Amino acid sequence: MTKPQHFFVELLGTRPDWPERMTPEEERVMDEHFAYLKRLVAGRKVLLAGPCFEPVFGLIILETENEAEALAIMENEPSVAGGAHTYRLHPMRVSLMAG
């Protein structure tokens, strides 16, 4: 069995007034985004996720078998696929985690 790999993901808004002035379509996409991440938490692919406020970006910690899986998760992420976010993927190692 291979060791899992971890990735820190920065979700970045695609315009300067994100998220203060979301359109109705972006709000719908963000509902899908939340549901998608909840499913990935249940499947133990997302270890944690949430917004950061200064600067504004979304934070996701992924646990996957490899980088290709992490990229596939992010390319299918509704806010990325819907154009509300871009992302940056950073390899990392989770060394300590509660629970």
Beta strands, then each sheet from edge to edge (+ up, - down):
strand 1: 5-13
strand 2: 46-53
strand 3: 56-64
strand 4: 85-92
sheet 1: 2+ 3- 1+ 4-
end
